Every structure is written in C-alpha cells, then in structure tokens.
Amino acid sequence: MPVTDEAELREILGLDRVAVVGCSTTPGKDAHEIPKYLIEQGYDVVPVNPFADEIFDRECYDSLADVPGDVDIVDVFRPSEEVADIVDAALARDDEDAVIWLQLGIHDDEAVARAEAAGRRVVEGRCMKPTHRALLG
C-alpha cells in the first residue's frame, strides 16, 4: 500500500538525491517547475530526459539506468502506461532503498504492487512540491 503516513512522508522528503524521470526543459510545465522547486529547497535533482542534454545546468540522462551513483527517490513525470518500465528500471538499480514517487494522476497498480513486493516504498497520488510545503515548509 502506498505511503500515506505523514511521519513517513517527512522521512522520505528528508532524503537528498532525486532522479526526475520525465524532467522537462519547458518552464511552466509541472515536470519543470517541481524539480526547479526541489533544487531551490536543496535537493540534488538528477534530470532524466532522453531529448535533452542539460536541464537546470545539470547533466541530463537518457534513462534511469544511465544515472550514476545512488538515487534516493525516483520521481515520475511520465504517463501511467510507462510506469511499469520505470519501476522495472528502478528495481534493477543497485540503490535498493530508493523510493518510487508517482506524481498526481500517474498510477499503475500492478507496478506499484511489484515495487512494494520488492521492498520498495511507493508514494502515489501526491505532488512533491505541495507535500514538501505542507510537511516541511
């Protein structure tokens, strides 16, 4: 069952390195504005977008598999039909404790169940920005 407990959400929001899958180069889009906010709050945001070389003056990676080093949170800004593949990529990484965060309107019950069965925490149906503001802001 996805994380809903405020204490656990605070703990998750206390993590540092966030891979943003579907990070956008377009100002005004949620997939641009939320990662920008996270950077402003001190998070180490790693953009993942195969159509960009750099976002926010940070190197952009083509896929989650290409991101070097550990990731604490995989923040997903892709359509629901892509969630299964993203969860599989997250589960294939060495950072075994990485939280999978599905932004508002993004869901895949089977992929969430698979992630949870593998011991991963999943946040679903919440946006990181207002959740951060409400719990830590």
N, C-alpha and C positions, 0 to 999 in steps of 0.2 A: 504494500500500500504506500503510495507516495507520501513524502514527508509533509505534515501539516502543523506539527508542534512548533510553537514559536521559539522555544529554547533551542531546539534542534536547528531551526532555520537560522537563528542567530549564530550558532556554531558554524554552520555552512557558510554564512556570509562573512565569518571571520577567516576563511581560507583566502589564499592570495592569488594563485595563478589560474586565470580563466581563459580557456580556449573558446572563442566565439565562432561557432560553425554557422556560416552564412552572414558573417560580418559584411556590412555594406559600405561602399565608398560614397553613397549619396546622403548628404546632410538632409535631415528632416525625416528620414526613414527610421523606424524603431531599431532596425538592425545596425544603424549607425549611431543614433543618439544614446541608446542604452550602453553600448560599450564605451562611448565617449564619457558618459557619466561615471562608469565604473573606473576608468582611468583617473578621472578627477578625484575620485574617492580613494585613490592609492592602489587599486588593483593592478596586477601585472596582466594586462589583456593581450592575448595572442590571437590576431585575426586569422580566420580560416576562410579563404575565398579563392577558388581556382582562377578567377578572372581579374585578380588584382595582384600587383607586386608588393604594394605597400599601402597600409591604411593607418592613419594617426601617426605617421612617421615610424611605423613598426613594420618589420618584415611580415608579409602575408604568406601563409602556407596553402598549398593546393588541397590538402586533406588533413584530417586529424592524424592519420598515420605519419605524416611528414613533420609534425610538430616535435621539435627536440625537447628532451627533458620531461620532467613530471608535470602533469596538469592536475589541478585540484578540482576544478569544475568544468564540465563540458556544457556550455550554454548554447542551446539550439535555436536558431532562427531560420529553419528550413521547413518546407511543407511536411505535413504529417506523413505523407507517403514515403518520405526519405528517412524517417526516424529509425526504422529497423536497421538500415545500413549504418547509420551514425552510431546507434547503440552497439552494433557488432564491432565497429571500429574502436569504440571506447573500451569495450570488453577485451579487445585484442592488445591494448596498450599495457605497458608494464605498471602504470600508475593505478594499482588495484583499488585504491580508495576513492578515486575520482567520482564526484557526484555528477549525475546527469540532470541538467535543469532544462525542462521543456517550457519555452515561453508560452504566454497566453494563446489559446487556440490551437496549440500543437499537441497532438496526442497519438499514441499507438499502444493500446492496452497490451497486446502480445509482446511488444518490445520492452515495455515497462516491466512486465512480469518476468521476462528473460533477464533483464538487468538486475532486478531485485533477487531473483533466484541465484544469481552470480555474486550476491552480497553487496551490490551497489545501492546507494541511496539515490532516490529519484525525487525531484521536485517537479510538479506538473500543475499547469493552470495558474501560474504566478509569473509576474514580471520581476526581474531582479531589482530594477530601479525603485518602484514603489515599495517593494518588500524591504529593501535596504533602508529607504527613508523612514518607513514605519517602525522598523525594529532597531535600527542603529543610528538613524539620522537625528 
